[in-house]
Amino acid sequence: MENEMRELYFDWLCSLVCEPPSRKDIYRKLLRRLHETEFTFSLEMDGNRFEDGINLRYVFGVRNGYKDTQIAVGLDNGPCSVLEMMVALADRCEETIMSNSEYGNRTHIWFWSMIKSMALDSQAVIKYDAMYVDHCVDLMLNRQYSSNGAGGLFTLKRPPRDMRDVDIWCQLMWWLNENEKE
């Protein structure tokens, strides 16, 4: 039962960001690796991104008829994954900042923009390179990307300051601001 719930949860996470749905099959290995990798952080405020990722487990439970106790036992027994953090961030971006019925749900756009900034958009199943993926994820987690954010979650043309010194939420705000003007 626990493994079945984990797979249902993984599929649900993917369904939130894979538009069209076939994208999940194309990027299955990448998404799985992101889900297997623990989200670690060095800036205190990024702990909020960790908690948002964990909270997704309970959102999944509510939407799929599981009790909190079932989620606690079946899913909430490990740290937040990189995939959970990124899906939660994309979802929060859509729900609290960018929601616009004229455009529909754009959670997938915010998520795949992060994938592109991390240079992982080439990692479809047929071109998947596990060592490359791990390297790119490590660069993001360890804040070893470029000062403009390239290699991290958000790349800016004109960052107000070094992106490596700024929490993820602030990076998102700057990215949205820069891209809204274009």
C-alpha positions as CSV (number, residue, x, y, z in Angstrom):
1,M,0.0,0.0,0.0
2,E,2.8,2.4,0.9
3,N,4.6,1.9,-2.4
4,E,1.3,2.3,-4.3
5,M,0.7,5.6,-2.5
6,R,4.2,6.8,-3.3
7,E,3.7,6.1,-7.0
8,L,0.3,7.7,-7.0
9,Y,1.8,10.8,-5.4
10,F,4.7,10.9,-7.9
11,D,2.2,10.7,-10.7
12,W,0.1,13.4,-9.1
13,L,3.1,15.7,-8.8
14,C,3.9,15.2,-12.4
15,S,0.3,15.8,-13.5
16,L,0.5,19.3,-11.9
17,V,3.4,20.3,-14.1
18,C,3.3,18.1,-17.2
19,E,1.3,19.9,-19.9
20,P,0.7,18.2,-22.2
21,P,0.4,15.0,-20.1
22,S,2.8,13.2,-22.6
23,R,5.6,15.4,-21.2
24,K,5.7,13.1,-18.1
25,D,6.7,10.2,-20.4
26,I,9.2,12.3,-22.3
27,Y,10.9,13.5,-19.0
28,R,10.1,10.5,-16.8
29,K,13.7,9.8,-15.8
30,L,14.4,13.5,-15.0
31,L,11.3,13.9,-12.9
32,R,12.0,10.7,-11.1
33,R,15.6,11.8,-10.3
34,L,14.4,15.1,-9.0
35,H,12.0,13.3,-6.8
36,E,14.7,11.0,-5.5
37,T,17.0,14.0,-4.6
38,E,16.7,15.7,-1.3
39,F,16.1,19.4,-1.4
40,T,18.8,21.0,0.9
41,F,19.2,24.7,1.5
42,S,21.7,27.1,3.0
43,L,19.6,30.3,3.3
44,E,17.1,30.3,6.2
45,M,14.2,31.6,4.2
46,D,14.5,28.7,1.8
47,G,13.2,26.6,4.6
48,N,9.8,27.9,3.5
49,R,10.3,26.2,0.2
50,F,11.1,22.9,2.0
51,E,7.9,23.2,4.1
52,D,5.8,24.0,1.0
53,G,7.1,20.8,-0.6
54,I,6.2,18.8,2.5
55,N,2.8,20.4,2.6
56,L,2.1,19.2,-1.0
57,R,1.9,15.7,0.5
58,Y,-1.1,16.7,2.5
59,V,-2.7,18.5,-0.4
60,F,-2.4,15.3,-2.3
61,G,-4.0,13.5,0.6
62,V,-7.0,15.9,0.8
63,R,-7.5,15.7,-3.0
64,N,-7.4,12.0,-3.1
65,G,-9.3,11.1,0.0
66,Y,-6.5,10.0,2.3
67,K,-6.4,10.9,6.0
68,D,-3.6,12.9,7.4
69,T,-2.5,9.8,9.4
70,Q,-2.2,7.8,6.2
71,I,-0.1,10.6,4.6
72,A,2.1,10.8,7.7
73,V,2.9,7.1,7.5
74,G,2.9,6.6,3.8
75,L,4.5,9.8,2.5
76,D,5.7,12.1,5.2
77,N,8.6,10.1,6.5
78,G,11.4,11.7,4.6
79,P,12.8,15.1,3.6
80,C,11.4,17.3,0.8
81,S,12.6,16.4,-2.6
82,V,13.8,18.8,-5.3
83,L,10.8,17.9,-7.4
84,E,8.4,18.6,-4.5
85,M,10.0,22.0,-3.8
86,M,9.9,23.0,-7.5
87,V,6.3,21.8,-8.0
88,A,5.2,23.6,-4.8
89,L,7.0,26.8,-5.9
90,A,5.4,26.7,-9.3
91,D,2.0,26.0,-7.7
92,R,2.4,28.8,-5.2
93,C,3.5,31.2,-7.9
94,E,0.4,30.4,-9.9
95,E,-2.1,30.4,-7.0
96,T,-0.8,33.4,-5.1
97,I,0.7,35.7,-7.7
98,M,0.0,34.9,-11.3
99,S,-3.5,33.4,-11.3
100,N,-5.4,34.8,-14.2
101,S,-8.5,33.1,-15.6
102,E,-7.8,34.6,-19.0
103,Y,-4.6,32.5,-19.3
104,G,-5.7,29.4,-17.3
105,N,-3.5,27.5,-15.0
106,R,0.2,28.1,-15.9
107,T,1.8,26.1,-13.1
108,H,3.6,24.0,-15.8
109,I,5.1,27.2,-17.4
110,W,6.7,28.3,-14.1
111,F,8.0,24.8,-13.5
112,W,9.5,24.2,-16.9
113,S,11.1,27.7,-16.8
114,M,13.0,26.5,-13.8
115,I,14.0,23.3,-15.6
116,K,15.3,25.4,-18.5
117,S,17.2,27.8,-16.2
118,M,18.9,24.7,-14.6
119,A,19.8,23.6,-18.2
120,L,17.8,20.3,-17.7
121,D,15.3,20.8,-20.6
122,S,17.5,18.7,-22.8
123,Q,17.1,15.7,-20.5
124,A,14.3,13.8,-22.2
125,V,14.3,10.0,-21.8
126,I,16.2,9.4,-25.1
127,K,19.0,11.9,-24.2
128,Y,19.0,11.4,-20.4
129,D,22.4,11.6,-18.7
130,A,22.2,10.8,-15.0
131,M,25.6,12.3,-14.2
132,Y,24.7,15.5,-16.0
133,V,21.4,15.8,-14.2
134,D,23.1,15.2,-10.8
135,H,25.7,17.8,-11.6
136,C,23.1,20.4,-12.6
137,V,21.0,19.7,-9.5
138,D,24.1,19.9,-7.3
139,L,25.0,23.3,-8.8
140,M,21.5,24.6,-7.9
141,L,21.5,23.2,-4.4
142,N,24.9,24.4,-3.6
143,R,24.4,27.8,-5.2
144,Q,27.3,27.3,-7.5
145,Y,25.5,28.8,-10.5
146,S,26.2,32.1,-12.2
147,S,25.6,35.4,-10.5
148,N,22.7,36.1,-12.9
149,G,21.1,32.8,-11.8
150,A,21.9,30.7,-14.9
151,G,22.1,27.2,-13.6
152,G,19.9,28.0,-10.7
153,L,16.1,28.1,-10.7
154,F,15.8,31.6,-12.3
155,T,18.1,33.3,-14.8
156,L,17.9,37.1,-15.1
157,K,19.3,39.4,-17.7
158,R,19.8,42.2,-15.2
159,P,19.7,40.9,-11.7
160,P,19.6,43.6,-9.0
161,R,22.4,41.7,-7.1
162,D,24.1,38.3,-7.1
163,M,21.4,35.7,-7.3
164,R,23.4,33.2,-5.2
165,D,23.0,35.4,-2.2
166,V,19.2,35.7,-2.4
167,D,16.5,33.3,-1.3
168,I,14.5,31.4,-3.9
169,W,11.3,33.4,-3.3
170,C,13.1,36.7,-3.9
171,Q,14.7,35.2,-7.1
172,L,11.2,34.2,-8.3
173,M,9.9,37.8,-7.7
174,W,12.8,39.3,-9.6
175,W,12.3,36.8,-12.4
176,L,8.6,37.5,-12.7
177,N,9.2,41.2,-12.6
178,E,11.9,41.0,-15.4
179,N,9.8,38.7,-17.6
180,E,6.6,40.7,-17.1
181,K,8.2,43.7,-18.7
182,E,9.1,41.9,-21.9
